[in-house]
Amino acid sequence: MEHHIYIKNMVCPRCIATVTEVLSQQGLAVQEVKLGEAVVDTPEEFDPTALSAALQVHGFELLQEKDEQLTDLIKTTLLEYQRQLEEAYQPITTSVYLAEKLGLSYQHLSKVFSQQTGTTLEKYLIRLKIERVKELISYGELTLSEIAHRLQYSSVQHLSNQFKKVTGVSVTDFKKDPSIARLPLDKLA
């Protein structure tokens, strides 16, 4: 029987590979795995508890409640949006992107997200962008001006101000002190 399984904390291609492996090890016939979701054929004796435990070993969590599933889907969609932001010169707004991708009103998505995470979609997206800024700074391949342009900031000053507000340290201090940690994406909200 085809079954959709929703999985929290999937943020990258390695996550997809790991989840695919775990599902296969649990005896599930994997049809498709993408960020936050897997489609599998489940045997009659399927045990969600065993699958949940196997996923937790790798830092993933099986989502049961619909609002949890939607919140995780919003997070993965925002991650896709951020990637698109870096490639598009005239990106669509966050609200339009989410509503189109998820087929629900932005107001509904925002309400569910806030209730589930305790933060707004806007604040979450800012944190996501700041983590990307930290990543790009740590590579040392782009100037701050190039990073600001790439992530659609209006100016380097805007990026710097937002960085300081979110992290509590300046961009300069972050560059000087490698012990200032980047946050895993699953810890942002």
Protein Blocks (a to p, Z undefined) as FASTA:
>chain_A
ZZddddehiabfklmmmmmmmmmmnopacfbdcehiacddddfklcfklmmmmmmmnopa
cdfblklmmmmmmmmmmmmmmmmmmmpmbdcdfklmmmmmnopafklmmmmmmmmnopaf
klmmmmmmmmmmmmmmmnomacfklmmmmnopabfklmmmmmmmmnopafklmmmmmmlc
cddfklmZZ
